[in-house]
Amino acid sequence: MPIQKPKAKYALNRISPRRLSAVARKEFIHLIRDWRSLALSIAIPVLLIALFGYALTMDLSDVPTTVWDQSRTAESRELLSLFDGSPYFSLAWRVDNFRALQACLDDGRALVALVIPSDFADRIRGRRPVAIQAIVDGADANNGRLALGYVTAIGQIYNRTLVAQRLTGRNRAGTLVPLALEPRAWYNPDLQSRNVIIPGIIALVMVVIAAMLTSVTIAREWETGTMEQLISTPIRVPELVIGKVIPYFVIGLTDVAIAVAIGRLVFGVPLRGSPGLLFAMASVFLTGALFLGLLLSIVLKTQVLANQLALFSNYLPTLLLSGFVFGIHNMPLPIQAITFIIPARYFIVMLRGIFLKGIGLEILWLNALLLCLYALAMVILAHKKMTLKLKG
């Protein structure tokens, strides 16, 4: 028989702090007794930050390179010294024929191969154009694209060096100066991908924790038969749903603090903005994620199904469609349109703005507003669904 209660019981009126704290205390006790879930809620952020921070990187360094130097002159050695002296290349192999060079690329010993022609020095001395061949293993498109960019950059450095030497010899007074391009990267001067990835991991950690914990709270009460005992008390729906979320909200903010600390102390990610604004926006995003998990728990009434659906609806969109790993502007237009309903998209923009740029609500106000609307919508939907479940 469905539980029937007067409508007044579920009116969104004044919440009793006593009843609210009683529900929260009950959930805290259950959480402490379930030490495995509590341990996972602390271990998962550390594990995710370690995995993504160390394993997921868009940078290349010490690229294994093989060289076939047919010139073997001072000029060719000067060019190769630029490669060997850079942090991006490691001249691991030197060969004397094309078959050996191809073998290095085929078996993966080298990612880049350089071929310097035999007339390299003569052309340099004669001030004639000369071409060297750079072969890149394109099996990994991203690494191949980055390696080609690094090769091109070193080639431009060598060209500028030659031009400067010729101009100096032609006009020692230095009146003729070539155009010099001085590129600068703001906010992330070293262009370290970790500085971009680590802030985004905070959003990923929060949705995983929310999906793992709150998606089973109400479903567990239905499965164990304790929901009937709860609704036979004077507890109102707002007190029930908010009291259920409070312990996990505390854990979520603790995980945010852990993620920020690891990012600063272990990976050296700068925090140029306001820590207060960071935690305020994290609280708003966490509220929406927790009540979304609670909503799924209310609707499905099954712990396993609610947990799996919460992970699927939170983790994958945050990982793939929020701009965390893949740039949204590179996605097809229909996919770009879908990203506008992913809350993590706006939160990650705020995280990177606060961490790297040090900006505040004067610029990020629209993202903050959308996050607040998302959190409010989840709270209202969870309340309404719980009311309907108890009435039905």
Buried (B, 14 or more C-beta within 10 A) or exposed (E): EEEEBEEEBBEEEEEBEEBBBBBBEBBBEEBEEBEEBBEBBBEBBBEBBBEBBEEBEBEBEEBBBBBBBBBEBEBBBBBBEBBEEBEBBBBBBBBEEEEEBBBBBEEEEBBBBBBBBEEBBBBBEEEEEBEBEBBBBEEEEEBBEBBBEBBEEBBEEBEBEBEEEEBEEEEEEEEEEEEEEEEEEEBBEEEBBBBBBBBBBBBBBBBBBBBBBBBBBBBBBBBEEEBEEBBEEEBBBBBBBBBBBBBBBEBBBBBBBBBBEBBBEBBEBBBEBBEEBBBEBBBBBBBBBBBBBBBBBBBBBBBEBBBBBBBEBBBEBBBBBBBBBEEBEEBEEEEEEEBEEBBBBBBBBBBBBBBBBEBBBEEBEEBBEBBBEBBBBBBEBBBBBBBEBBBE
